[in-house]
């Protein structure tokens, strides 16, 4: 009678040992974006609105390319379980190839930032500011994707503490660079929004270099970077087949929020600033679920390599339990403390700040509504990736976000006139359907551990 509880306690301990550094690194990574929002909010509400819009689009494009980096994690986790250092090396190298290749392909698009935002119907000043953020941020795309690829490899071999350390160091560096570059300190010109974008580029470059050097040292036997210039078509196709759906899935979800930012931008500057504040608050809680989901991906990849269905199911229940408890706590915090949360991001001396806070309080209430559904869908996606199943989950998620969420946001926000609140209600609809459909998919795919590896094809 005591074996099962002991097993679950052991699973909780192992999952947290692996997951807490990943959760911490996700939070530290997010703090970079939060630092940008907070300091731009202290600097100028107009710069905050433009930064929120530019950051939303940049992050959406980044996650499309990051699919290749994230695909490396389950492949490496399975290879590590099987003792296959060759597969580990090949996946990492081709993940780097695909990440850098994507960065070069997307560079011309990012450099057209102001034109893109004008085509989206944004006001000229807002379009120019957000476009400038994209133009500068474009040069940080390659370092950011290299950083994510190396994080995936190191996490896949369960070296998550270094990921946390480097990300925390990056977050601290970002605070200093933002303070110097946005406000103009130590003789540096006051760059405002441009300074925030430049700080992000430098921080991503630092993180990429640090993890590459660390991996070269501690994984010397794996020879990750030997003959890096040689293309490995078989491994490249495998990473691409697994990673492209992951990237599209992330793009679908982040694109849902980016599209919401565009629609809120049609309403006004105050509403867009409030959207940015509420989104940052929701993103903090999401990072817990994302980090735990990545730990679940690694554990699921290990179980998949062993064809251990029972271990997979037990680990999945543990992951869902931990994520669910945190989601409930988050709902309570958002419902009880929305106003103090909103004021963190704003300067009380700004004449527009009270109006922004009032709108942000309402949107934080809306964020509380989708916490459980958001936790369920990201955890289901992480477990499915551990089973190398990415294509069908992509369609389920994209259909929910774009087939239901965005139309609901547009109808409720613009057609029926509920404004930013209606737009966020559409987000609740999209995330809710995604959570339900992905849970059904996960239930049906547990048997895939007894089948050949064909999950990426659905």
HELIX and SHEET records of a PDB file:
HELIX    1   1 UNK A    3  UNK A   43  1                                  41    
HELIX    2   2 UNK A   45  UNK A   82  1                                  38    
HELIX    3   3 UNK A   85  UNK A  111  1                                  27    
HELIX    4   4 UNK A  113  UNK A  119  1                                   7    
HELIX    5   5 UNK A  124  UNK A  137  1                                  14    
HELIX    6   6 UNK A  138  UNK A  140  5                                   3    
HELIX    7   7 UNK A  141  UNK A  156  1                                  16    
HELIX    8   8 UNK A  160  UNK A  183  1                                  24    
HELIX    9   9 UNK A  193  UNK A  218  1                                  26    
HELIX   10  10 UNK A  220  UNK A  222  5                                   3    
HELIX   11  11 UNK A  233  UNK A  267  1                                  35    
HELIX   12  12 UNK A  269  UNK A  306  1                                  38    
HELIX   13  13 UNK A  309  UNK A  336  1                                  28    
HELIX   14  14 UNK A  338  UNK A  343  1                                   6    
HELIX   15  15 UNK A  353  UNK A  369  1                                  17    
HELIX   16  16 UNK A  371  UNK A  386  1                                  16    
HELIX   17  17 UNK A  391  UNK A  398  1                                   8    
HELIX   18  18 UNK A  399  UNK A  405  3                                   7    
HELIX   19  19 UNK A  406  UNK A  410  1                                   5    
HELIX   20  20 UNK A  411  UNK A  415  3                                   5    
HELIX   21  21 UNK A  419  UNK A  445  1                                  27    
HELIX   22  22 UNK A  446  UNK A  450  5                                   5    
HELIX   23  23 UNK A  455  UNK A  457  5                                   3    
END                                                                             
